[in-house]
Amino acid sequence: MADPALVAALKDVVRAHPEGTVLELQAQPRARRNGLAGVHAGRLRIQVTQAPEKGKANAALLKLLARELAVRRSQLELIGGETSTQKRILVRGLTVDAVSARLVERLGGRPG
């Protein structure tokens, strides 16, 4: 059973969009490892080892997110925060419920 705190926290992170779902993210470039780090302050925290230079961290983030959500990289689009650590990602073709369920599964019940 999903952690109720995680499910509640994801309500701020995952929003409906006409083309799918938008995720509110907090990127952490130059991290020790790549991975999802929970939900903090209304954003899904994602760690990537790449430096934020010439789009390398954004590319790594999108690749990681595609793997974690089990979608093609082409279904993801950075729609806000290209040069910021706070980002908005459009996930095309998945509903809010589908994205939320995959995140709950991948986070293993960790709200933060």
CNS distance restraints for C-alpha pairs under 8 A (distance, minus, plus):
assign (resid   2 and name CA) (resid   6 and name CA) 7.46 0.50 0.50
assign (resid   2 and name CA) (resid   7 and name CA) 7.05 0.50 0.50
assign (resid   2 and name CA) (resid 104 and name CA) 6.73 0.50 0.50
assign (resid   2 and name CA) (resid 109 and name CA) 5.95 0.50 0.50
assign (resid   3 and name CA) (resid   7 and name CA) 6.39 0.50 0.50
assign (resid   3 and name CA) (resid 109 and name CA) 5.05 0.50 0.50
assign (resid   3 and name CA) (resid 110 and name CA) 7.50 0.50 0.50
assign (resid   3 and name CA) (resid 111 and name CA) 7.61 0.50 0.50
assign (resid   4 and name CA) (resid   8 and name CA) 6.09 0.50 0.50
assign (resid   5 and name CA) (resid   9 and name CA) 6.09 0.50 0.50
assign (resid   5 and name CA) (resid 111 and name CA) 6.00 0.50 0.50
assign (resid   6 and name CA) (resid  10 and name CA) 6.16 0.50 0.50
assign (resid   6 and name CA) (resid  39 and name CA) 7.63 0.50 0.50
assign (resid   6 and name CA) (resid 104 and name CA) 7.12 0.50 0.50
assign (resid   6 and name CA) (resid 109 and name CA) 6.22 0.50 0.50
assign (resid   6 and name CA) (resid 110 and name CA) 6.41 0.50 0.50
assign (resid   6 and name CA) (resid 111 and name CA) 4.24 0.50 0.50
assign (resid   6 and name CA) (resid 112 and name CA) 7.83 0.50 0.50
assign (resid   7 and name CA) (resid  11 and name CA) 6.82 0.50 0.50
assign (resid   7 and name CA) (resid 100 and name CA) 7.69 0.50 0.50
assign (resid   7 and name CA) (resid 104 and name CA) 7.17 0.50 0.50
assign (resid   7 and name CA) (resid 111 and name CA) 7.99 0.50 0.50
assign (resid   8 and name CA) (resid  12 and name CA) 7.85 0.50 0.50
assign (resid   9 and name CA) (resid  13 and name CA) 7.08 0.50 0.50
assign (resid   9 and name CA) (resid  39 and name CA) 6.62 0.50 0.50
assign (resid   9 and name CA) (resid  42 and name CA) 6.65 0.50 0.50
assign (resid   9 and name CA) (resid 111 and name CA) 6.83 0.50 0.50
assign (resid  10 and name CA) (resid  14 and name CA) 5.96 0.50 0.50
assign (resid  10 and name CA) (resid  39 and name CA) 7.27 0.50 0.50
assign (resid  10 and name CA) (resid  42 and name CA) 7.55 0.50 0.50
assign (resid  10 and name CA) (resid  44 and name CA) 7.90 0.50 0.50
assign (resid  10 and name CA) (resid 100 and name CA) 6.75 0.50 0.50
assign (resid  11 and name CA) (resid  15 and name CA) 7.42 0.50 0.50
assign (resid  12 and name CA) (resid  24 and name CA) 7.83 0.50 0.50
assign (resid  12 and name CA) (resid  42 and name CA) 5.18 0.50 0.50
assign (resid  12 and name CA) (resid  43 and name CA) 7.10 0.50 0.50
assign (resid  13 and name CA) (resid  23 and name CA) 5.55 0.50 0.50
assign (resid  13 and name CA) (resid  24 and name CA) 4.95 0.50 0.50
assign (resid  13 and name CA) (resid  25 and name CA) 7.34 0.50 0.50
assign (resid  13 and name CA) (resid  39 and name CA) 7.92 0.50 0.50
assign (resid  13 and name CA) (resid  42 and name CA) 5.67 0.50 0.50
assign (resid  13 and name CA) (resid  43 and name CA) 5.19 0.50 0.50
assign (resid  13 and name CA) (resid  44 and name CA) 6.22 0.50 0.50
assign (resid  14 and name CA) (resid  21 and name CA) 6.70 0.50 0.50
assign (resid  14 and name CA) (resid  22 and name CA) 5.84 0.50 0.50
assign (resid  14 and name CA) (resid  23 and name CA) 4.88 0.50 0.50
assign (resid  14 and name CA) (resid  24 and name CA) 6.66 0.50 0.50
assign (resid  14 and name CA) (resid  96 and name CA) 6.22 0.50 0.50
assign (resid  14 and name CA) (resid  99 and name CA) 7.53 0.50 0.50
assign (resid  14 and name CA) (resid 100 and name CA) 6.91 0.50 0.50
assign (resid  15 and name CA) (resid  21 and name CA) 5.64 0.50 0.50
assign (resid  15 and name CA) (resid  22 and name CA) 5.14 0.50 0.50
assign (resid  15 and name CA) (resid  23 and name CA) 6.53 0.50 0.50
assign (resid  15 and name CA) (resid  96 and name CA) 6.29 0.50 0.50
assign (resid  16 and name CA) (resid  20 and name CA) 6.38 0.50 0.50
assign (resid  16 and name CA) (resid  21 and name CA) 4.73 0.50 0.50
assign (resid  16 and name CA) (resid  22 and name CA) 6.24 0.50 0.50
assign (resid  16 and name CA) (resid  95 and name CA) 7.14 0.50 0.50
assign (resid  16 and name CA) (resid  96 and name CA) 5.83 0.50 0.50
assign (resid  17 and name CA) (resid  21 and name CA) 5.00 0.50 0.50
assign (resid  17 and name CA) (resid  22 and name CA) 6.19 0.50 0.50
assign (resid  17 and name CA) (resid  90 and name CA) 7.91 0.50 0.50
assign (resid  19 and name CA) (resid  90 and name CA) 7.97 0.50 0.50
assign (resid  19 and name CA) (resid  91 and name CA) 7.87 0.50 0.50
assign (resid  19 and name CA) (resid  92 and name CA) 5.51 0.50 0.50
assign (resid  19 and name CA) (resid  93 and name CA) 6.49 0.50 0.50
assign (resid  20 and name CA) (resid  90 and name CA) 6.97 0.50 0.50
assign (resid  20 and name CA) (resid  91 and name CA) 5.70 0.50 0.50
assign (resid  20 and name CA) (resid  92 and name CA) 4.52 0.50 0.50
assign (resid  20 and name CA) (resid  93 and name CA) 4.95 0.50 0.50
assign (resid  20 and name CA) (resid  94 and name CA) 5.15 0.50 0.50
assign (resid  20 and name CA) (resid  95 and name CA) 5.63 0.50 0.50
assign (resid  20 and name CA) (resid  96 and name CA) 7.48 0.50 0.50
assign (resid  21 and name CA) (resid  90 and name CA) 5.75 0.50 0.50
assign (resid  21 and name CA) (resid  91 and name CA) 5.14 0.50 0.50
assign (resid  21 and name CA) (resid  92 and name CA) 6.54 0.50 0.50
assign (resid  21 and name CA) (resid  93 and name CA) 7.78 0.50 0.50
assign (resid  21 and name CA) (resid  94 and name CA) 6.30 0.50 0.50
assign (resid  21 and name CA) (resid  95 and name CA) 5.90 0.50 0.50
assign (resid  21 and name CA) (resid  96 and name CA) 5.61 0.50 0.50
assign (resid  21 and name CA) (resid  99 and name CA) 7.51 0.50 0.50
assign (resid  22 and name CA) (resid  88 and name CA) 6.47 0.50 0.50
assign (resid  22 and name CA) (resid  89 and name CA) 5.47 0.50 0.50
assign (resid  22 and name CA) (resid  90 and name CA) 4.50 0.50 0.50
assign (resid  22 and name CA) (resid  91 and name CA) 6.10 0.50 0.50
assign (resid  23 and name CA) (resid  43 and name CA) 7.94 0.50 0.50
assign (resid  23 and name CA) (resid  44 and name CA) 7.61 0.50 0.50
assign (resid  23 and name CA) (resid  88 and name CA) 5.59 0.50 0.50
assign (resid  23 and name CA) (resid  89 and name CA) 5.13 0.50 0.50
assign (resid  23 and name CA) (resid  90 and name CA) 6.50 0.50 0.50
assign (resid  23 and name CA) (resid  91 and name CA) 7.56 0.50 0.50
assign (resid  24 and name CA) (resid  42 and name CA) 7.52 0.50 0.50
assign (resid  24 and name CA) (resid  43 and name CA) 5.12 0.50 0.50
assign (resid  24 and name CA) (resid  44 and name CA) 6.30 0.50 0.50
assign (resid  24 and name CA) (resid  86 and name CA) 7.42 0.50 0.50
assign (resid  24 and name CA) (resid  87 and name CA) 6.05 0.50 0.50
assign (resid  24 and name CA) (resid  88 and name CA) 4.90 0.50 0.50
assign (resid  24 and name CA) (resid  89 and name CA) 6.78 0.50 0.50
assign (resid  25 and name CA) (resid  43 and name CA) 4.81 0.50 0.50
assign (resid  25 and name CA) (resid  44 and name CA) 4.65 0.50 0.50
assign (resid  25 and name CA) (resid  45 and name CA) 5.81 0.50 0.50
assign (resid  25 and name CA) (resid  46 and name CA) 7.05 0.50 0.50
assign (resid  25 and name CA) (resid  85 and name CA) 7.91 0.50 0.50
assign (resid  25 and name CA) (resid  86 and name CA) 5.71 0.50 0.50
assign (resid  25 and name CA) (resid  87 and name CA) 5.02 0.50 0.50
assign (resid  25 and name CA) (resid  88 and name CA) 6.09 0.50 0.50
assign (resid  25 and name CA) (resid  89 and name CA) 7.54 0.50 0.50
assign (resid  26 and name CA) (resid  43 and name CA) 5.72 0.50 0.50
assign (resid  26 and name CA) (resid  44 and name CA) 5.91 0.50 0.50
assign (resid  26 and name CA) (resid  45 and name CA) 4.65 0.50 0.50
assign (resid  26 and name CA) (resid  46 and name CA) 6.25 0.50 0.50
assign (resid  26 and name CA) (resid  85 and name CA) 5.57 0.50 0.50
assign (resid  26 and name CA) (resid  86 and name CA) 4.70 0.50 0.50
assign (resid  26 and name CA) (resid  87 and name CA) 6.29 0.50 0.50
assign (resid  27 and name CA) (resid  45 and name CA) 5.91 0.50 0.50
assign (resid  27 and name CA) (resid  46 and name CA) 5.05 0.50 0.50
assign (resid  27 and name CA) (resid  47 and name CA) 6.02 0.50 0.50
assign (resid  27 and name CA) (resid  48 and name CA) 7.51 0.50 0.50
assign (resid  27 and name CA) (resid  61 and name CA) 7.73 0.50 0.50
assign (resid  27 and name CA) (resid  85 and name CA) 4.83 0.50 0.50
assign (resid  27 and name CA) (resid  86 and name CA) 6.32 0.50 0.50
assign (resid  27 and name CA) (resid  87 and name CA) 7.20 0.50 0.50
assign (resid  28 and name CA) (resid  45 and name CA) 7.27 0.50 0.50
assign (resid  28 and name CA) (resid  46 and name CA) 6.08 0.50 0.50
assign (resid  28 and name CA) (resid  47 and name CA) 4.66 0.50 0.50
assign (resid  28 and name CA) (resid  48 and name CA) 6.17 0.50 0.50
assign (resid  28 and name CA) (resid  85 and name CA) 6.76 0.50 0.50
assign (resid  29 and name CA) (resid  47 and name CA) 6.10 0.50 0.50
assign (resid  29 and name CA) (resid  48 and name CA) 5.03 0.50 0.50
assign (resid  29 and name CA) (resid  49 and name CA) 5.81 0.50 0.50
assign (resid  29 and name CA) (resid  50 and name CA) 5.82 0.50 0.50
assign (resid  29 and name CA) (resid  51 and name CA) 5.58 0.50 0.50
assign (resid  29 and name CA) (resid  52 and name CA) 6.16 0.50 0.50
assign (resid  29 and name CA) (resid  57 and name CA) 6.13 0.50 0.50
assign (resid  30 and name CA) (resid  47 and name CA) 7.78 0.50 0.50
assign (resid  30 and name CA) (resid  48 and name CA) 6.15 0.50 0.50
assign (resid  30 and name CA) (resid  49 and name CA) 4.41 0.50 0.50
assign (resid  30 and name CA) (resid  50 and name CA) 5.30 0.50 0.50
assign (resid  30 and name CA) (resid  51 and name CA) 5.11 0.50 0.50
assign (resid  30 and name CA) (resid  52 and name CA) 7.68 0.50 0.50
assign (resid  31 and name CA) (resid  47 and name CA) 5.65 0.50 0.50
assign (resid  31 and name CA) (resid  48 and name CA) 5.46 0.50 0.50
assign (resid  31 and name CA) (resid  49 and name CA) 4.64 0.50 0.50
assign (resid  31 and name CA) (resid  50 and name CA) 7.58 0.50 0.50
assign (resid  32 and name CA) (resid  48 and name CA) 7.68 0.50 0.50
assign (resid  32 and name CA) (resid  49 and name CA) 5.91 0.50 0.50
assign (resid  33 and name CA) (resid  47 and name CA) 6.63 0.50 0.50
assign (resid  33 and name CA) (resid  48 and name CA) 6.21 0.50 0.50
assign (resid  33 and name CA) (resid  49 and name CA) 5.65 0.50 0.50
assign (resid  34 and name CA) (resid  46 and name CA) 7.58 0.50 0.50
assign (resid  34 and name CA) (resid  47 and name CA) 5.13 0.50 0.50
assign (resid  34 and name CA) (resid  48 and name CA) 4.39 0.50 0.50
assign (resid  34 and name CA) (resid  49 and name CA) 5.84 0.50 0.50
assign (resid  34 and name CA) (resid  64 and name CA) 7.42 0.50 0.50
assign (resid  35 and name CA) (resid  46 and name CA) 5.89 0.50 0.50
assign (resid  35 and name CA) (resid  47 and name CA) 5.29 0.50 0.50
assign (resid  35 and name CA) (resid  48 and name CA) 6.71 0.50 0.50
assign (resid  35 and name CA) (resid  64 and name CA) 7.14 0.50 0.50
assign (resid  36 and name CA) (resid  44 and name CA) 7.60 0.50 0.50
assign (resid  36 and name CA) (resid  45 and name CA) 6.15 0.50 0.50
assign (resid  36 and name CA) (resid  46 and name CA) 4.65 0.50 0.50
assign (resid  36 and name CA) (resid  47 and name CA) 6.28 0.50 0.50
assign (resid  36 and name CA) (resid 106 and name CA) 7.98 0.50 0.50
assign (resid  36 and name CA) (resid 107 and name CA) 6.94 0.50 0.50
assign (resid  37 and name CA) (resid  44 and name CA) 7.50 0.50 0.50
assign (resid  37 and name CA) (resid  45 and name CA) 5.21 0.50 0.50
assign (resid  37 and name CA) (resid  46 and name CA) 5.65 0.50 0.50
assign (resid  37 and name CA) (resid  47 and name CA) 6.72 0.50 0.50
assign (resid  37 and name CA) (resid 107 and name CA) 7.76 0.50 0.50
assign (resid  37 and name CA) (resid 112 and name CA) 6.98 0.50 0.50
assign (resid  38 and name CA) (resid  44 and name CA) 5.99 0.50 0.50
assign (resid  38 and name CA) (resid  45 and name CA) 5.62 0.50 0.50
assign (resid  38 and name CA) (resid  46 and name CA) 7.73 0.50 0.50
assign (resid  38 and name CA) (resid 107 and name CA) 6.51 0.50 0.50
assign (resid  38 and name CA) (resid 110 and name CA) 6.03 0.50 0.50
assign (resid  38 and name CA) (resid 111 and name CA) 5.60 0.50 0.50
assign (resid  38 and name CA) (resid 112 and name CA) 4.29 0.50 0.50
assign (resid  39 and name CA) (resid  43 and name CA) 5.54 0.50 0.50
assign (resid  39 and name CA) (resid  44 and name CA) 4.50 0.50 0.50
assign (resid  39 and name CA) (resid  45 and name CA) 5.72 0.50 0.50
assign (resid  39 and name CA) (resid 111 and name CA) 5.63 0.50 0.50
assign (resid  39 and name CA) (resid 112 and name CA) 4.77 0.50 0.50
assign (resid  40 and name CA) (resid  44 and name CA) 6.42 0.50 0.50
assign (resid  40 and name CA) (resid  45 and name CA) 6.49 0.50 0.50
assign (resid  40 and name CA) (resid 111 and name CA) 8.00 0.50 0.50
assign (resid  40 and name CA) (resid 112 and name CA) 5.84 0.50 0.50
assign (resid  46 and name CA) (resid  61 and name CA) 7.33 0.50 0.50
assign (resid  47 and name CA) (resid  61 and name CA) 7.78 0.50 0.50
assign (resid  48 and name CA) (resid  57 and name CA) 6.63 0.50 0.50
assign (resid  48 and name CA) (resid  60 and name CA) 6.52 0.50 0.50
assign (resid  48 and name CA) (resid  61 and name CA) 6.29 0.50 0.50
assign (resid  49 and name CA) (resid  57 and name CA) 7.59 0.50 0.50
assign (resid  50 and name CA) (resid  56 and name CA) 6.12 0.50 0.50
assign (resid  50 and name CA) (resid  57 and name CA) 4.90 0.50 0.50
assign (resid  50 and name CA) (resid  60 and name CA) 6.78 0.50 0.50
assign (resid  51 and name CA) (resid  56 and name CA) 6.53 0.50 0.50
assign (resid  51 and name CA) (resid  57 and name CA) 5.60 0.50 0.50
assign (resid  52 and name CA) (resid  56 and name CA) 6.03 0.50 0.50
assign (resid  52 and name CA) (resid  57 and name CA) 4.87 0.50 0.50
assign (resid  52 and name CA) (resid  58 and name CA) 7.40 0.50 0.50
assign (resid  53 and name CA) (resid  57 and name CA) 6.94 0.50 0.50
assign (resid  55 and name CA) (resid  59 and name CA) 6.15 0.50 0.50
assign (resid  56 and name CA) (resid  60 and name CA) 6.18 0.50 0.50
assign (resid  57 and name CA) (resid  61 and name CA) 6.00 0.50 0.50
assign (resid  58 and name CA) (resid  62 and name CA) 6.21 0.50 0.50
assign (resid  58 and name CA) (resid  82 and name CA) 7.40 0.50 0.50
assign (resid  59 and name CA) (resid  63 and name CA) 6.19 0.50 0.50
assign (resid  60 and name CA) (resid  64 and name CA) 6.08 0.50 0.50
assign (resid  61 and name CA) (resid  65 and name CA) 6.04 0.50 0.50
assign (resid  62 and name CA) (resid  66 and name CA) 6.04 0.50 0.50
assign (resid  62 and name CA) (resid  73 and name CA) 6.81 0.50 0.50
assign (resid  62 and name CA) (resid  76 and name CA) 6.86 0.50 0.50
assign (resid  62 and name CA) (resid  77 and name CA) 7.95 0.50 0.50
assign (resid  63 and name CA) (resid  67 and name CA) 6.40 0.50 0.50
assign (resid  63 and name CA) (resid  73 and name CA) 6.27 0.50 0.50
assign (resid  64 and name CA) (resid  68 and name CA) 6.18 0.50 0.50
assign (resid  65 and name CA) (resid  69 and name CA) 5.99 0.50 0.50
assign (resid  66 and name CA) (resid  70 and name CA) 5.74 0.50 0.50
assign (resid  66 and name CA) (resid  71 and name CA) 5.05 0.50 0.50
assign (resid  66 and name CA) (resid  72 and name CA) 5.89 0.50 0.50
assign (resid  66 and name CA) (resid  73 and name CA) 5.31 0.50 0.50
assign (resid  66 and name CA) (resid  76 and name CA) 7.20 0.50 0.50
assign (resid  67 and name CA) (resid  71 and name CA) 6.61 0.50 0.50
assign (resid  67 and name CA) (resid  72 and name CA) 7.92 0.50 0.50
assign (resid  68 and name CA) (resid 102 and name CA) 7.83 0.50 0.50
assign (resid  68 and name CA) (resid 103 and name CA) 7.77 0.50 0.50
assign (resid  68 and name CA) (resid 106 and name CA) 6.77 0.50 0.50
assign (resid  69 and name CA) (resid  99 and name CA) 7.06 0.50 0.50
assign (resid  69 and name CA) (resid 102 and name CA) 5.96 0.50 0.50
assign (resid  69 and name CA) (resid 103 and name CA) 7.08 0.50 0.50
assign (resid  71 and name CA) (resid  75 and name CA) 6.65 0.50 0.50
assign (resid  72 and name CA) (resid  76 and name CA) 7.51 0.50 0.50
assign (resid  75 and name CA) (resid  90 and name CA) 7.87 0.50 0.50
assign (resid  75 and name CA) (resid  91 and name CA) 5.72 0.50 0.50
assign (resid  75 and name CA) (resid  92 and name CA) 4.96 0.50 0.50
assign (resid  75 and name CA) (resid  93 and name CA) 7.24 0.50 0.50
assign (resid  76 and name CA) (resid  89 and name CA) 6.61 0.50 0.50
assign (resid  76 and name CA) (resid  90 and name CA) 5.60 0.50 0.50
assign (resid  76 and name CA) (resid  91 and name CA) 4.85 0.50 0.50
assign (resid  76 and name CA) (resid  92 and name CA) 6.34 0.50 0.50
assign (resid  77 and name CA) (resid  89 and name CA) 5.58 0.50 0.50
assign (resid  77 and name CA) (resid  90 and name CA) 5.11 0.50 0.50
assign (resid  77 and name CA) (resid  91 and name CA) 6.82 0.50 0.50
assign (resid  78 and name CA) (resid  82 and name CA) 7.00 0.50 0.50
assign (resid  78 and name CA) (resid  87 and name CA) 7.30 0.50 0.50
assign (resid  78 and name CA) (resid  88 and name CA) 6.07 0.50 0.50
assign (resid  78 and name CA) (resid  89 and name CA) 4.64 0.50 0.50
assign (resid  78 and name CA) (resid  90 and name CA) 6.40 0.50 0.50
assign (resid  79 and name CA) (resid  87 and name CA) 7.70 0.50 0.50
assign (resid  79 and name CA) (resid  88 and name CA) 5.56 0.50 0.50
assign (resid  79 and name CA) (resid  89 and name CA) 5.68 0.50 0.50
assign (resid  79 and name CA) (resid  90 and name CA) 6.49 0.50 0.50
assign (resid  80 and name CA) (resid  87 and name CA) 5.38 0.50 0.50
assign (resid  80 and name CA) (resid  88 and name CA) 4.78 0.50 0.50
assign (resid  80 and name CA) (resid  89 and name CA) 7.07 0.50 0.50
assign (resid  81 and name CA) (resid  85 and name CA) 6.85 0.50 0.50
assign (resid  81 and name CA) (resid  86 and name CA) 5.73 0.50 0.50
assign (resid  81 and name CA) (resid  87 and name CA) 4.35 0.50 0.50
assign (resid  81 and name CA) (resid  88 and name CA) 6.43 0.50 0.50
assign (resid  82 and name CA) (resid  87 and name CA) 6.87 0.50 0.50
assign (resid  94 and name CA) (resid  98 and name CA) 6.02 0.50 0.50
assign (resid  94 and name CA) (resid  99 and name CA) 6.42 0.50 0.50
assign (resid  95 and name CA) (resid  99 and name CA) 6.28 0.50 0.50
assign (resid  96 and name CA) (resid 100 and name CA) 5.99 0.50 0.50
assign (resid  97 and name CA) (resid 101 and name CA) 6.02 0.50 0.50
assign (resid  98 and name CA) (resid 102 and name CA) 6.28 0.50 0.50
assign (resid  99 and name CA) (resid 103 and name CA) 6.18 0.50 0.50
assign (resid 100 and name CA) (resid 104 and name CA) 6.12 0.50 0.50
assign (resid 101 and name CA) (resid 105 and name CA) 6.22 0.50 0.50
assign (resid 102 and name CA) (resid 106 and name CA) 6.12 0.50 0.50
assign (resid 103 and name CA) (resid 107 and name CA) 5.85 0.50 0.50
assign (resid 104 and name CA) (resid 108 and name CA) 6.05 0.50 0.50
assign (resid 104 and name CA) (resid 109 and name CA) 6.03 0.50 0.50
assign (resid 105 and name CA) (resid 109 and name CA) 7.26 0.50 0.50
assign (resid 107 and name CA) (resid 111 and name CA) 7.81 0.50 0.50
